[in-house]
Amino acid sequence: MSDVEEAITRVHREEWARVVASLTRRFGDLDIAEEAAAEAFATAVQRWPAGGVPPNPGAWLTTTANRKAIDRIRRENKRDDKHKEAQMVYDDDPPEPVGAIDDDRLRLIFTCCHPALAMQSRVALTLRMVGGLTAPEIARAFLVQETAMERRITRAKAKIKAAGIPYRVPSAEDLPQRVTGVLAVLYLVFNEGYLATGPDTDPVRHDLTTEAIRLTRLIRALLPDDGEVAGLLALMLLIEARRTARVSTSGELVSLDEQDRGAWDAELIAEGHRLVRQRLAAAAAGIAPGRYQILAAINAVHTSARDIRDTDWSQVLTLYDQLLRLDPSPIIALNRAIAVAELDGPQVALAAIDRLQNQLAGYHAYHATRADLLRRLGQSQQSRAAYDKAIELAGNTAETAYLTRRRDQLR
Amino acid sequence: MRYLVSVIDDKSNPGSTDRQPAISAFNERLIAEGYWVFAGGLADTDAATVIDNRGEEAVFSDGPFVESKEYLAGIWVWEAPDLDVALKLAAEASKVCDRKIEVRPFQ
């Protein structure tokens, strides 16, 4: 990629949500905001290679997008809404000070995560409007047809407009419940960034994980006493801390047992551990921990060990048991089985995993886990078959490379 | 914005029948606060008639347009500034009526 192309990619990452949020505030319409922002970036792609990246790219984009939005409003104006148009076009409000720009993005995310929208729609809309992913990228992430994803996003925006979903931060009374919905969306976004799908996608999309973390920090500033917000932030930090160790220089996934722990980000881990300790204290005082806090605690156990062999697996298992009581999902049961393998051996773990066959047959990690257990039991042929299945289902190049290597290492 | 607010009852699991005083009190509040446009309880679905005059002759059918366990028991029309306000009122309405509520915007 050329320097300008790199710069544009970076600017897109950094400025998309701000531009969209600012336009939404001004024009009160997500569709106009999205289209105008997309056109502004398209213009940047055309003009900046020749003219150079402007000194304040965000301002350039917002100004350009504003102009495009106004053009569209003028074009579409059939009813005599001239008064309304004038209000939008001649923006008498002084430019918002920098602090308020974060509120714009917060407003945007609460709107995109509104409870009147289906969860799938919230995720798609947040990824599009806040994350800046394209509909095809989002479609791949969630294994959905592109056209279906585009429809989902269009319908969500249409519902917001038709039903009058307001563009604002919820009242203090509504905030806690609304935050739960947002956390679920951010966690999904983080996971997509953590291990993105798509053959051409950068396997670990730092921008998405950073964005998920940044937005979670924003919400933590609003709700400093919310345990699950703290839990989610801790979880993200402890996973993000391992990012550079997780993908090798050749673009292959490096599993936890093979990671260079010296490459882990000590600062992020320290912050994550601080948050987990806070939540453990709250749990000891009787406040039952939610799922994010438990997941964070599991990651804290892993990141406390200097070497994989020092891992306190029985602590990990206890935490997974606690998590299963909250959420009896097969994926949690699968991850729990990995801890079981360390304590009771691969045979017992395999028996536990085989019970999940029907529910997880389409999930690559299920086959990858089976493959590893079968390998440890010396059942190479069955292991190879499981690796093949996992490779077939895995959509991520780093993961595919890792699985291929493990399969090819079988005797 | 105008919303059609439908009270949904369930023949297999009907809501309680002693809600009228609470509903009246709720209606008075809606009127006082300026949200109330219209309200009406509906007679049983048995009392409905469907007319289909899209073809050559008008065809009359006894009963509601869709036969289902869940059915429309009553309707409100509310005027509210946005969906959040409408949903908050609807949450109260659901409790007061002891039934599910659908909030649907007018075009």
Contacts between the chains, C-beta under 8 A, distances in Angstrom:
chain1	res1	chain2	res2	distance
A	116	B	83	6.2
A	116	B	87	6.8
A	162	B	105	5.5
A	162	B	107	7.5
A	163	B	83	4.8
A	163	B	103	7.8
A	163	B	105	4.9
A	164	B	1	4.4
A	164	B	80	7.8
A	164	B	81	7.8
A	164	B	82	4.6
A	164	B	83	4.6
A	164	B	86	7.6
A	164	B	105	6.2
A	165	B	82	7.1
A	165	B	83	4.9
A	165	B	84	7.5
A	166	B	81	7.8
A	166	B	82	3.9
A	166	B	83	6.8
A	166	B	84	5.5
A	170	B	84	7.6
A	174	B	84	7.6
